[in-house]
């Protein structure tokens, strides 16, 4: 259902959206529901037909979509597709918001590219999946970085599909926040995968039965994140440590032996355990986990992958 603004409120901002994959389509429907005049374009024109039936204007070309509104949002496959799609489009005076998944370096380069063409630029990192879009209680949001004035001007519009969080003028920060959180999620699910694998052979323990204590334990352990951040800021990696690296590293033997007994590979755990062992061998056994951050950066600087 398309929202209708009151007579006393500003009319919803018109915008153009280029890219109608699952996420682009979800964003489009959320903007239409909020009453925003919307122009859409997709490389495969058929994907725009359902949205046209719901009230969107379907542009015949990317250049036409760009010309249709001052606010232009991109949700494409990758950074290369952004350049290809906008080739030949007149970007002068446009507010360009790029929600295409990218790296910090590519986002910074794309910001400079947009500026050279007379556009203001904002990069976005989407922390949501399509079913979360348009559902405030789902908790999805998008990180934005780049032109602060552009964000302030369009914050309400950008926040219509999901929450909008500005993380600074550096155009690469949204992508960096995005990838950092996704990396943490990847590590968490590696642990979840290993935990379920350990329990898999136990026929009298259903996965759904084990899921409740597993989720509860992970929620409880998330409380340690603030402590690690405090240690990194203070430089004292022993501050407030309860279970130090020497203790945890010694206990890792039991984790790997249990995996062997249960017929499970330890390959998801051993890289992290190796980092702990190296840090202890360097004389930092009294620390908590914060020192592993430095170890990762030192390893990268030394060319260790």
C-alpha positions as CSV (number, residue, x, y, z in Angstrom):
1,X,0.0,0.0,0.0
2,X,1.4,3.4,-1.0
3,X,1.7,5.9,1.9
4,X,0.1,9.3,1.5
5,X,1.8,12.3,3.1
6,X,-0.3,14.8,5.1
7,X,-1.0,18.2,3.8
8,X,1.3,19.7,6.5
9,X,4.3,17.5,5.8
10,X,6.9,17.7,3.0
11,X,6.2,15.5,0.0
12,X,8.3,12.3,0.0
13,X,11.5,12.7,-2.0
14,X,11.5,11.3,-5.5
15,X,14.4,8.9,-6.2
16,X,15.7,6.6,-8.8
17,X,16.9,3.0,-8.1
18,X,19.2,1.1,-10.4
19,X,19.4,-2.6,-9.8
20,X,16.5,-4.9,-9.0
21,X,17.9,-8.0,-7.6
22,X,16.3,-9.4,-4.4
23,X,17.6,-6.6,-2.3
24,X,16.9,-3.8,-4.8
25,X,13.3,-5.1,-5.3
26,X,12.8,-5.1,-1.5
27,X,14.1,-1.6,-1.2
28,X,11.9,-0.4,-4.1
29,X,8.8,-1.8,-2.5
30,X,9.6,-0.2,0.8
31,X,10.1,3.2,-0.8
32,X,6.8,2.8,-2.7
33,X,5.1,1.9,0.5
34,X,6.4,5.1,2.1
35,X,5.0,7.1,-0.7
36,X,8.2,8.0,-2.6
37,X,7.9,8.7,-6.3
38,X,10.2,6.0,-7.6
39,X,11.9,5.4,-11.0
40,X,13.5,2.0,-11.5
41,X,15.9,0.5,-14.0
42,X,17.3,-3.0,-14.3
43,X,19.6,-4.5,-16.9
44,X,16.9,-7.2,-17.4
45,X,13.8,-5.1,-18.0
46,X,11.3,-7.8,-17.0
47,X,12.4,-7.4,-13.4
48,X,11.0,-3.9,-13.4
49,X,7.5,-5.0,-14.5
50,X,6.1,-6.0,-11.1
51,X,7.2,-2.7,-9.6
52,X,5.8,-0.7,-12.5
53,X,2.4,-2.4,-11.7
54,X,2.8,-1.2,-8.1
55,X,3.4,2.4,-9.1
56,X,7.0,2.8,-10.0
57,X,8.1,4.5,-13.3
58,X,10.2,2.1,-15.4
59,X,13.1,3.8,-17.1
60,X,14.2,2.6,-20.5
61,X,17.9,3.1,-19.8
62,X,20.2,3.8,-16.8
63,X,20.8,7.3,-18.1
64,X,17.1,8.0,-18.2
65,X,16.8,6.7,-14.6
66,X,19.6,9.0,-13.5
67,X,18.0,12.0,-15.2
68,X,14.6,11.3,-13.5
69,X,15.6,12.3,-9.9
70,X,18.3,14.2,-8.0
71,X,18.6,11.2,-5.6
72,X,20.0,8.2,-7.4
73,X,20.5,4.9,-5.5
74,X,22.5,2.0,-6.9
75,X,22.1,-1.6,-5.8
76,X,24.1,-3.6,-8.3
77,X,26.3,-6.7,-8.5
78,X,29.7,-5.3,-7.9
79,X,31.8,-2.1,-8.3
80,X,32.6,-2.8,-11.9
81,X,28.9,-2.9,-12.7
82,X,28.5,0.5,-11.2
83,X,30.9,2.0,-13.7
84,X,29.4,0.1,-16.6
85,X,25.9,1.1,-15.6
86,X,26.6,4.8,-15.2
87,X,28.8,5.1,-18.3
88,X,27.4,8.0,-20.4
89,X,24.9,9.1,-17.6
90,X,25.0,12.8,-16.7
91,X,25.9,12.8,-13.0
92,X,26.3,16.6,-12.5
93,X,24.5,17.8,-9.4
94,X,23.3,14.3,-8.5
95,X,23.2,12.8,-5.0
96,X,24.6,9.3,-5.7
97,X,24.1,6.6,-3.1
98,X,25.9,3.4,-3.7
99,X,24.5,0.3,-1.9
100,X,26.5,-2.1,-4.0
101,X,28.7,-4.4,-1.9
102,X,32.3,-3.3,-2.1
103,X,35.6,-3.0,-0.3
104,X,36.8,0.2,1.5
105,X,39.4,0.9,-1.2
106,X,36.9,0.5,-4.0
107,X,34.4,2.7,-2.2
108,X,36.9,5.5,-1.8
109,X,37.9,5.2,-5.4
110,X,34.2,5.3,-6.5
111,X,33.7,8.4,-4.3
112,X,36.5,10.2,-6.1
113,X,35.2,9.0,-9.5
114,X,31.7,10.5,-8.6
115,X,33.2,13.8,-7.5
116,X,35.1,14.1,-10.8
117,X,31.8,13.8,-12.6
118,X,30.1,16.5,-10.5
119,X,28.1,14.2,-8.1
120,X,27.9,14.1,-4.4
121,X,28.6,10.5,-3.1
122,X,27.5,8.3,-0.2
123,X,28.4,4.7,0.2
124,X,26.3,2.2,2.0
125,X,26.8,-1.2,3.7
126,X,23.6,-3.1,4.0
127,X,23.2,-5.0,7.3
128,X,20.0,-6.8,6.4
129,X,18.6,-9.5,4.2
130,X,15.6,-8.8,1.9
131,X,12.9,-10.1,4.2
132,X,14.1,-7.6,6.9
133,X,13.5,-4.6,4.6
134,X,10.4,-2.6,5.4
135,X,10.0,-4.4,8.7
136,X,11.3,-2.1,11.4
137,X,11.1,-4.7,14.2
138,X,13.5,-7.0,12.2
139,X,16.3,-4.7,13.2
140,X,18.0,-4.2,9.8
141,X,20.0,-1.1,9.0
142,X,22.4,0.3,6.5
143,X,25.8,1.9,7.3
144,X,26.4,5.1,5.3
145,X,29.7,7.0,4.9
146,X,30.8,9.9,2.7
147,X,29.2,13.3,2.1
148,X,27.7,14.3,5.4
149,X,25.5,16.9,3.8
150,X,24.0,14.4,1.5
151,X,23.2,12.0,4.4
152,X,21.6,14.8,6.4
153,X,19.6,15.9,3.4
154,X,18.2,12.4,2.7
155,X,18.4,10.7,6.0
156,X,14.6,10.3,6.3
157,X,14.3,8.9,2.8
158,X,17.3,6.5,3.2
159,X,15.8,5.4,6.6
160,X,12.4,4.4,5.1
161,X,13.3,0.8,4.1
162,X,15.6,0.1,7.1
163,X,17.5,2.1,9.7
164,X,20.2,4.5,8.5
165,X,23.5,4.9,10.5
166,X,26.1,7.4,9.4
167,X,29.7,6.3,10.2
168,X,31.8,9.2,8.9
169,X,33.1,11.3,6.1
170,X,35.5,8.6,4.9
171,X,33.6,6.9,2.0
172,X,35.3,3.6,2.8
173,X,34.0,3.3,6.3
174,X,30.5,1.9,5.5
175,X,32.1,-1.0,3.5
176,X,34.6,-1.5,6.3
177,X,32.0,-1.7,9.0
178,X,29.9,-4.0,6.8
179,X,32.8,-6.4,6.1
180,X,34.0,-6.3,9.7
181,X,30.6,-7.4,11.0
182,X,30.2,-10.0,8.4
183,X,33.7,-11.4,9.2
184,X,32.6,-11.6,12.9
185,X,29.5,-13.4,11.8
186,X,31.5,-15.8,9.7
187,X,33.7,-16.7,12.6
188,X,30.7,-17.2,14.9
189,X,29.0,-19.5,12.4
190,X,32.3,-21.5,12.0
191,X,32.0,-22.2,15.8
192,X,28.3,-23.0,15.5
193,X,29.1,-25.4,12.7
194,X,31.7,-27.2,14.8
195,X,29.4,-27.3,17.8
196,X,26.6,-29.0,15.8
197,X,29.1,-31.4,14.3
198,X,30.3,-32.5,17.7
199,X,26.7,-33.2,18.8
200,X,25.6,-34.8,15.4
201,X,26.5,-38.4,16.4
202,X,24.5,-38.2,19.7
203,X,21.2,-39.8,18.6
204,X,19.5,-38.9,21.9
205,X,20.2,-35.2,21.6
206,X,18.1,-33.5,18.9
207,X,19.7,-30.5,17.1
208,X,16.7,-28.3,18.2
209,X,17.3,-29.3,21.8
210,X,21.0,-28.3,21.6
211,X,20.2,-25.0,19.8
212,X,18.8,-23.4,22.9
213,X,21.9,-23.7,25.2
214,X,24.1,-22.9,22.2
215,X,22.4,-19.6,21.4
216,X,22.2,-18.7,25.1
217,X,25.9,-19.3,25.5
218,X,26.8,-17.2,22.5
219,X,24.6,-14.3,23.7
220,X,26.4,-14.5,27.1
221,X,29.9,-14.5,25.6
222,X,29.0,-11.5,23.4
223,X,29.4,-9.5,26.6
224,X,33.2,-9.9,26.3
225,X,33.3,-7.7,23.2
226,X,33.2,-4.5,25.2
227,X,36.1,-5.7,27.4
228,X,38.3,-6.4,24.3
229,X,37.5,-3.0,22.9
230,X,38.5,-1.3,26.2
231,X,41.8,-3.2,26.3
232,X,42.6,-2.2,22.7
233,X,42.0,1.5,23.6
234,X,43.9,1.4,26.9
235,X,46.8,-0.7,25.6
236,X,46.6,-2.9,28.7
237,X,45.7,-6.3,27.4
238,X,45.7,-7.8,30.9
239,X,43.1,-5.5,32.3
240,X,40.1,-7.4,33.7
241,X,41.3,-10.7,32.3
242,X,39.6,-13.7,33.9
243,X,40.7,-16.6,31.6
244,X,44.1,-15.7,30.2
245,X,45.6,-16.9,26.9
246,X,47.9,-19.4,28.6
247,X,44.9,-21.0,30.3
248,X,42.7,-21.0,27.2
249,X,45.5,-22.3,25.0
250,X,46.2,-25.2,27.3
251,X,42.4,-26.0,27.3
252,X,42.3,-26.1,23.5
253,X,43.9,-29.6,23.7
254,X,40.6,-30.9,25.3
255,X,38.6,-29.3,22.5
256,X,40.6,-30.9,19.8
257,X,40.7,-34.3,21.6
258,X,36.9,-34.2,22.0
259,X,36.6,-33.4,18.3
260,X,38.7,-36.5,17.5
261,X,36.6,-38.7,19.8
262,X,33.4,-37.4,18.1
263,X,34.8,-38.0,14.6
264,X,34.9,-34.3,13.8
265,X,37.6,-32.3,12.0
266,X,39.2,-29.5,14.0
267,X,40.0,-27.5,10.9
268,X,37.5,-24.7,11.8
269,X,39.2,-24.1,15.2
270,X,42.9,-24.8,14.7
271,X,43.8,-21.5,12.9
272,X,42.5,-19.5,15.8
273,X,44.1,-21.9,18.3
274,X,47.4,-21.5,16.5
275,X,47.2,-17.7,17.0
276,X,46.7,-18.2,20.7
277,X,49.7,-20.6,20.9
278,X,52.0,-18.2,19.1
279,X,51.0,-15.3,21.3
280,X,51.7,-17.3,24.4
281,X,55.0,-18.4,23.0
282,X,55.9,-14.7,22.5
283,X,55.5,-14.2,26.3
284,X,51.9,-12.8,26.4
285,X,50.2,-15.7,28.2
286,X,48.7,-13.3,30.9
287,X,46.8,-11.4,28.3
288,X,43.2,-11.8,27.1
289,X,42.2,-11.9,23.5
290,X,43.0,-8.4,22.5
291,X,46.7,-9.2,21.7
292,X,45.5,-11.5,18.9
293,X,44.4,-8.4,17.0
294,X,48.0,-7.1,16.9
295,X,49.2,-10.6,16.0
296,X,46.9,-10.7,13.0
297,X,48.1,-7.3,11.8
298,X,51.8,-8.2,12.4
299,X,51.3,-11.4,10.4
300,X,49.8,-9.5,7.5
301,X,52.7,-7.0,7.5
302,X,55.1,-9.9,7.4
303,X,53.3,-11.4,4.4
304,X,51.8,-14.4,6.3
305,X,48.4,-15.3,4.9
